Amino acid sequence: MIAVDIEKKLKAYNGQQVLQVKKAFIPGSITRITGPSGAGKTTFLKMLAGLITPDSGIIKTRNSTWFDATQKINLPPQQRHIGFVFQDYALFPNMTVKQHLEYATTDANWTNRLVTIGGLDTFADHKPNHLSGGQQQRLAILLALAIKPKLLLMDEPFSALDLKMKSALIKDLQMLFTAIGATTLIVSHNPQELDSISTDALEIG
């Protein structure tokens, strides 16, 4: 269980707004996060990851507290063991597809499985600048999964994929989420694409 009750002031074009999220995420669930542009969806994910600090509140799991404003607890990202798929992919320009995954894990069988599911078998020795936007996006997803995170945060992870690739990848990803027992939160501008796999929903804004 991941319980969240946090607030963060955001700068908006019409002044200032407050992002408030209070929700408990069930282990192994897949939650789609929706809301208007600028509402704070990405900010929310980054607060969970420890990349942005909430102004107040608490974030805790069954076994530990990640953030507690009152107790001045704020675990760094590396101690939260989270997989994060960023909108801009956040790839290493000098690493090949295979090197990206080997950087994250020493499990060769898991690496090979990810590369196959991502459809990047023939691009294993390619660096990001030799990949298409869709291939880079798939690599970013695989990289986030490589550490077998218990919490997976995905920010618009399918925006660069065509419909056929998107449908096939989502189906395969669902099996991976189940295999590693990940609780998954997905921000999507097209929430209907997650109808087949999402088990919960959160609207921000």
C-alpha positions as CSV (number, residue, x, y, z in Angstrom):
1,M,0.0,0.0,0.0
2,I,1.3,3.5,-0.8
3,A,-0.6,6.2,1.0
4,V,-0.4,9.8,-0.1
5,D,-1.7,13.0,1.5
6,I,0.3,16.0,0.2
7,E,0.0,19.6,-0.9
8,K,2.2,21.7,-3.2
9,K,1.8,25.3,-4.3
10,L,2.1,25.6,-8.1
11,K,2.7,28.6,-10.3
12,A,-0.1,29.0,-12.9
13,Y,-0.7,31.4,-15.7
14,N,-3.6,32.9,-13.7
15,G,-1.6,33.2,-10.4
16,Q,-1.1,30.4,-7.9
17,Q,-2.9,27.1,-7.4
18,V,-2.6,24.3,-4.9
19,L,-2.1,20.7,-5.9
20,Q,-3.7,18.5,-3.3
21,V,-3.6,14.7,-3.6
22,K,-5.0,12.3,-1.0
23,K,-5.2,8.7,-2.1
24,A,-4.1,5.2,-1.3
25,F,-2.7,3.0,-4.1
26,I,-3.3,-0.8,-3.7
27,P,-0.2,-3.0,-4.3
28,G,-0.1,-4.3,-7.9
29,S,-2.8,-1.8,-9.1
30,I,-2.5,0.2,-12.3
31,T,-3.8,3.7,-12.0
32,R,-4.3,6.2,-14.8
33,I,-3.9,9.8,-13.9
34,T,-5.8,12.4,-15.9
35,G,-6.4,16.1,-15.7
36,P,-6.0,19.4,-17.6
37,S,-2.6,20.6,-18.8
38,G,-0.8,22.4,-16.0
39,A,-2.8,20.8,-13.2
40,G,0.3,19.2,-11.7
41,K,0.2,15.6,-13.0
42,T,4.0,15.5,-13.6
43,T,4.7,17.4,-10.4
44,F,2.8,14.7,-8.5
45,L,4.8,11.9,-10.0
46,K,8.1,13.8,-9.2
47,M,7.0,14.3,-5.6
48,L,6.4,10.5,-5.3
49,A,9.8,9.9,-6.7
50,G,11.5,12.4,-4.4
51,L,12.5,14.7,-7.2
52,I,10.3,17.5,-5.9
53,T,9.5,18.2,-2.2
54,P,5.8,18.7,-1.2
55,D,5.0,21.7,0.9
56,S,3.2,19.6,3.5
57,G,1.8,16.2,4.1
58,I,3.0,12.6,4.1
59,I,3.9,9.8,1.7
60,K,4.3,6.3,3.2
61,T,4.3,2.7,2.3
62,R,3.5,-0.3,4.3
63,N,7.0,-0.6,5.6
64,S,8.5,2.9,5.6
65,T,7.8,6.6,5.5
66,W,9.2,8.4,2.4
67,F,8.1,11.9,3.3
68,D,6.7,13.5,6.4
69,A,6.8,17.3,6.5
70,T,6.1,17.3,10.3
71,Q,8.8,14.8,11.1
72,K,11.2,16.3,8.5
73,I,11.5,12.9,6.8
74,N,12.4,13.0,3.1
75,L,14.0,9.9,1.6
76,P,16.2,10.5,-1.5
77,P,15.0,9.0,-4.8
78,Q,17.6,6.2,-4.7
79,Q,16.1,4.9,-1.4
80,R,12.6,4.8,-2.8
81,H,13.4,2.2,-5.5
82,I,11.1,3.7,-8.1
83,G,11.1,3.3,-11.8
84,F,10.3,6.5,-13.7
85,V,9.5,7.0,-17.4
86,F,10.1,10.7,-18.1
87,Q,8.4,12.6,-20.9
88,D,11.8,13.5,-22.4
89,Y,13.0,9.9,-22.0
90,A,16.2,10.8,-19.9
91,L,18.5,8.5,-21.8
92,F,22.3,8.4,-21.9
93,P,23.5,9.6,-25.3
94,N,26.7,7.5,-25.2
95,M,25.1,4.2,-24.2
96,T,23.7,1.6,-26.5
97,V,20.3,0.0,-25.8
98,K,21.9,-3.0,-24.2
99,Q,24.3,-0.8,-22.1
100,H,21.3,1.2,-20.7
101,L,19.7,-2.0,-19.4
102,E,23.0,-3.5,-18.1
103,Y,23.6,-0.3,-16.2
104,A,20.4,-0.8,-14.3
105,T,20.6,-4.6,-13.8
106,T,23.0,-7.5,-14.0
107,D,20.2,-10.0,-14.7
108,A,20.9,-11.0,-18.3
109,N,17.7,-13.0,-18.7
110,W,15.6,-10.1,-17.5
111,T,17.5,-7.7,-19.9
112,N,17.0,-10.0,-22.8
113,R,13.3,-10.4,-22.0
114,L,12.8,-6.6,-21.9
115,V,14.6,-6.0,-25.1
116,T,12.4,-8.6,-26.8
117,I,9.2,-7.2,-25.4
118,G,10.3,-3.7,-26.4
119,G,10.9,-4.9,-30.0
120,L,14.5,-3.6,-29.8
121,D,16.3,-6.9,-30.5
122,T,17.9,-5.6,-33.7
123,F,18.8,-2.3,-32.2
124,A,20.6,-3.6,-29.0
125,D,23.9,-2.0,-30.1
126,H,22.4,1.3,-31.2
127,K,22.7,4.6,-29.3
128,P,19.7,6.9,-28.7
129,N,20.5,9.2,-31.6
130,H,20.2,6.3,-34.0
131,L,16.8,5.4,-32.7
132,S,13.4,6.8,-33.7
133,G,11.3,8.7,-31.2
134,G,9.1,5.6,-30.6
135,Q,12.1,3.4,-30.1
136,Q,13.6,5.9,-27.6
137,Q,10.3,5.9,-25.7
138,R,10.3,2.1,-25.6
139,L,13.9,2.1,-24.3
140,A,12.9,4.6,-21.5
141,I,10.1,2.2,-20.5
142,L,12.4,-0.8,-20.4
143,L,15.0,1.1,-18.5
144,A,12.5,2.0,-15.8
145,L,11.4,-1.7,-15.6
146,A,15.0,-3.0,-15.5
147,I,15.4,-2.5,-11.7
148,K,12.1,-4.4,-11.1
149,P,10.6,-1.4,-9.2
150,K,7.8,-1.9,-6.7
151,L,6.4,1.5,-7.8
152,L,6.5,2.5,-11.5
153,L,5.7,6.0,-12.5
154,M,5.1,6.7,-16.2
155,D,4.6,10.2,-17.7
156,E,2.9,10.1,-21.1
157,P,4.8,6.8,-21.9
158,F,3.1,6.0,-25.2
159,S,2.8,9.4,-26.9
160,A,5.4,8.6,-29.6
161,L,4.1,5.1,-30.5
162,D,1.7,4.2,-33.3
163,L,-1.5,2.5,-32.5
164,K,-0.4,-1.0,-33.4
165,M,2.9,-0.8,-31.4
166,K,1.1,0.8,-28.5
167,S,-1.6,-1.9,-28.2
168,A,1.0,-4.7,-28.4
169,L,3.3,-3.1,-25.9
170,I,0.6,-2.3,-23.4
171,K,-0.5,-5.9,-23.4
172,D,3.0,-7.1,-22.8
173,L,3.7,-4.5,-20.2
174,Q,0.7,-5.7,-18.2
175,M,2.3,-9.1,-17.9
176,L,5.6,-7.5,-16.7
177,F,3.8,-5.4,-14.1
178,T,2.2,-8.5,-12.7
179,A,5.5,-10.5,-12.8
180,I,7.3,-7.9,-10.7
181,G,4.4,-7.0,-8.6
182,A,4.7,-3.3,-9.5
183,T,2.2,-0.7,-8.4
184,T,1.9,1.5,-11.6
185,L,0.8,5.1,-12.1
186,I,0.4,6.3,-15.7
187,V,-0.2,9.9,-16.8
188,S,-1.9,9.8,-20.1
189,H,-3.4,12.4,-22.4
190,N,-5.5,9.6,-23.9
191,P,-6.8,7.6,-20.9
192,Q,-8.9,5.4,-23.2
193,E,-5.7,3.7,-24.3
194,L,-5.4,2.3,-20.8
195,D,-9.0,0.9,-20.6
196,S,-7.7,-2.7,-21.0
197,I,-5.3,-2.6,-18.1
198,S,-6.0,0.2,-15.6
199,T,-7.7,-0.9,-12.4
200,D,-8.0,2.6,-10.8
201,A,-8.1,6.2,-11.7
202,L,-7.0,9.6,-10.3
203,E,-8.0,12.9,-11.6
204,I,-5.8,15.9,-10.8
205,G,-7.1,19.4,-11.1
